[in-house]
Amino acid sequence: MNMKYKILWIDDSEDYIESTQEIIEDAVKDNNMIPQIKVYSKYEEYKEKELDTFDKDVFNLYDQIIIDHALSETTGDKIIRDLRGRNIYTDIVFYSSNYTSMIQALKDSGEHLDGVFYSTRESIVSTIDKVIKKNLKREYNIANIRGLIMDSTSEFDYICRVVSLELFSKLSADDKKEVIDKVKEYVASAQHNSESNFSKLNELQGDKFIKESMTSVEYVMNNKDRYAIMALIIRTLEDNTVFDEDFPEAYKNDLITPRNDLAHNKLYYGTCQKKIHIAKKKQGLVCNNQCEHCNSKYSIESCEKLREAIFKYYQIFNEVFEQNIQ
């Protein structure tokens, strides 16, 4: 799942936009996402850039649309009616300094507008926040949680690789030797572990041999060790407290371990629908609808914390990438 939250905003008051945009961005960040807000202060500009070259797939990438109901050139309900006619069902927040008149105008239009929320200008941020939280709750199902952590950690692995290679070239000869020696140590450790696993496999027969072979995954270097190398290179080049010696272990505990849990095992909700159970083998579902008695590792709350951790590392890795990769 993309960590960016895209908002389309139409309001012909540039002063209001300027005074409110940062607050809206903070509301998105508070929900552990990166805000991307496209603003139009003129309806004709919105029409030219968004509708005259309309692409439904591109337009549907917006997560939320916020519209001043009383625009100088049109009204918000006409805009949404046009979008619904184009099969765009993104959530929309109408707002107005005259809330009563806006509601009455919509009522008089005689049309029911689905997926529409209403707000005063003063409460626009809290309304936007409520819509974000409503949509986030839909993400806490098995497929989305799995997709979120797999997509994010794949991107982090890419950043780890390209940043390490880019910065390694900037090290002195002595510092390069230190990194090379450490990589050799990690590779030798991975080789030793692999040889040990192969020896154990060769001792097995029949069904046990097949089972262990099919469930084994080995690498040239442990994933945590790759991040240790990146952290070492960054610390060598600059005084960086974020990538200290504890960073690889923290990253492993925060993201690598839950990623492996969610990626390589069968997942399902208990009948209470509030906790995700991990099944490493075929088993019956045990849940008495009382979540405090479930032994599941992943509840809705823990999934929210997982998203928070992903957002934290998203900001760290993207900052490193932007600073070092031109």
N, C-alpha and C positions, 0 to 999 in steps of 0.2 A: 504494500500500500504506500502511495506517495505521501511523504511527510509535508508536502506543501498544501495549503488551503487557499483556493482561488476564489476571489470575490469580484464580481462585476458591480460597479457602483455608478449610479446615474443621479446627479444632483447639479442644478445650475447655479448653486451658491458656492463659489470658490472659497469664500471665507469660512463657510461651515465645513467644507472638505478639509481645508488646511488645519482647522482647530480640532478636528475629530479623528483624522486618519490615524495618527499615532496611537490614540486610545484604542481604536479598533484593532490595530496591529498587535497591541499588547494583549487584547482579549484572545486573539488567535494563538499567540505564543503561550498564554496561560493554559491553553488546552493542548500544549505540546506539539504544535505545528508551526511551520514557517508561513507567514502571510504573504500572499501575492495578490495585490489589489489593483485592478485596472479601473481607472476613474474616467468618466466622461462628464464634463460640465456643460456640454451642448448636445442636445438631442440629435441634431442633424449629424454631428460627428459620430455619435454612437450608431446611428442608422447607416451611415456610409461605411464605417469600418466593420460593423458586426452583422448587419442585415443585407446590405447590397451584395456582399460576397459570402452569404450565409453558408456555413458548413455545420450541419447538425452535430457531427462527431466532435468537432472542435468546440462548439458552443457548450456542449454537454460536459466539458471539462471543468466548467465553473461549479464550485461547490455551493455557492450561495449568491443571490442577486439582491442588492438593496437599492431601493428606488424612492426618491422624493415624489410623493403622489402628485403634488401640484407643480409640475414643471411648467416653464413659461410657454413651451411650444406644444405640449400635449399633457396627458395625465397618465399616471402609472398604470391604472387599470387597462388602458388601451395598449400599453407596451406588453403587459403580461398576457393579455388576450391574444395579441399577435404571436407571442412566443408559444403559448399553449396550442395555437393553431399550427405551429411548426413542430409539434410534438416535443417541446422542451418542457420538462416537468421539474426543473431545479427549484428548490425552496426559494421563496421571495419574501423579503421584508419591505412592506410599505411603511413610510413614516411621514409625518406632517406636523407642523407647528400648531395646526388646528385639527386635532385628532377627531373631534366630533363631526366636523364637516367632511373629513375624509371618509369616515365610516358611513355617514349618511349618503355621500355620493356613490359609494360602492353598493350600498343597499338599493339606491334608486336605479342603479344600472340594471338590476334585475337578474344578474348573472352570479352563479356560484363559482368562486375561484379557488380551486384546490391548491394546497401547498403554499398558502399565502398567510403571512403573519403581519400584525399591525403594531405600530409603535409611535410614540411621540418622539420628537427630536431629542428630548432630554433623556429618554430611556432606550435610545437606539442601540447602545453598546450592550446593555443587559439582554435585549431581545436577540441580538446577533449571537451572543454567548449561549442563550438557551437553544437556539437552532443548531449551533455547533454541537452542543452536548447531546441533543436529540439524535443527530446523525452519527455521532461517535458510538453511541450505545449499539447501533446496528452492526458496528465493526467487530464487536466482541463475540464472534462466532468462530468456530474452528477454522474454517477456510481462510477467513480474513486475518486471524491472528497468525496463522502459519505463513500466509503470504507476506504479511507485514514484516515479520522478523527475517524471513528468507531474503526478501528483496533488499532490506536495509543492510543486513550483514554481508550480502554479496557486494553491495556498493562499498561498504567499509573495507572488505578484503581487496577490492580493486584499488582503493585509495592507499591502503597500506603498501601494496606492491609498487605502485608507480611513484609514490612519495619516497619510499625507501631507496629505490633505484636512482631517482633523481638526486637525492641528497647525498647518497653514497659517493657519487662522482665528485662532490665538493669537499670531501674529507681529505686531510693530509695523508701522506703515505703511512705514518705510524698509526693514525686513527683507523685507516682502512684495514690495516693488519689486525687491529683489535676486533673489529667487526667480523672479519673473515674467520678469525680464530673462534669467535663465539658461534658463528654459523656452522662451522665444522663440528663444534661440540654438540649443537642441536641436531644436526644431520646424523652424527654418529649415534646419538641417543635414539633417534627415530629408527635407524638401521638396526640397532641392538634390540629394540622393542619388536621390530618386524621379524627379525631372526628368531627371537624367543617365541613369537606367535606361530611362526612357520613350524618350529620344532614341536610345539604343542599340537598343531594341526596334524603333523605326520604321525603322531602317536594315536590319533583317533581313527575309528573305523566306521564304515557304514553310515547310518543315519546321523550319528553325532558329528562325523566328518563333514557331511553335507551341510548340516545346520550351522556349524561354526564357520565354515567357509563362506556361506551365503550372508552371514551377519557381520563379517569382519570388514573393516575399512582402514586402510593404512595410508600414510602420507610420507613424502620425503622429509618434511619437517612439520612438527606439531603446529597447529594454528596459533596457539598461544605464543609459541616461540617466534613466529613471524612478527607478531605485534611487539614482542620484546626487542627484536632487532630494530624495528622502526623507532621505538622509544629510545633505544640506545643511540642511534644515529642522530635523532633530534636533540637529545641531551648533549651529545658531543659538539654539535654546531652552535647551540644556544642554551642560555640559562632558562630551562623550561620545567616548571614545577608540575605541570599537568601530566607529562609523560615520565613520571618517576619510575623507580624500580617496581613499585606495586601496581603500576598501570596494567600490565598484561594479565595478572591474576584477577584484578577487578573486572576487566573486560570479559575474561573467561566466565567468571561467576555471573556477571550481569547479563551477558548475551549469548556466548558460545554454548554454555550448558543448556539454557532453555531452548536455544535454536535446535540443538541435537535432539532434545526431548520431543519438540513439536514436529521436527522434520522426519524422524526415523521411526516413529511409533504410531500406532492407531489411536485416534483421539475421538472422544465422544462426550456429550453432555450427560450428566445425571438427569434423572427424571425431574429434579428440581429446576433444571435449566440454568443453574447459577454457577456450577463448577465444571471444569473440563477434566475428565479422567484420561489417564494414559494407560493404554493396554499394550503391554509388550508381548502378550500372547492372547489367544482367544479366551475370553472369560465372560461370565455373566455380569450384568450391571447391578451394582449394589448401591442403592441410594434410598434413604427413607424420607426424602423431601425436607430434611432438616440439615441445612448446609453446615452447621457447626459440627455435625457428626460425620461429615464426608472426609475421607482421607485424601481427597484430590489435591494435587499440587497447584492447580491453576483455577482460581476463582475469577469472577468479573473484576474484583478489586486488584488481584495480582496481575491480570492482563492490562489494567490501566497503569499499574506501576511499570510493567514491561514496556508499554508505549512511552512512558516518561523516560525510562532508561535509553530507549532507542533515540528519542529526541535529543537527549543530552549528548550522546555520542555522535549523532548526526551533526550537531553544531560544532563539536570538537574536530571531527574529521574533515568537514567541509571548510573550516577555517584553515586547517593545515594544507588542504589541497589548493585552496585559492592563493595562499601565501607562497607556495613553492612550485606550482605547476602553471606555467604560462600558456 
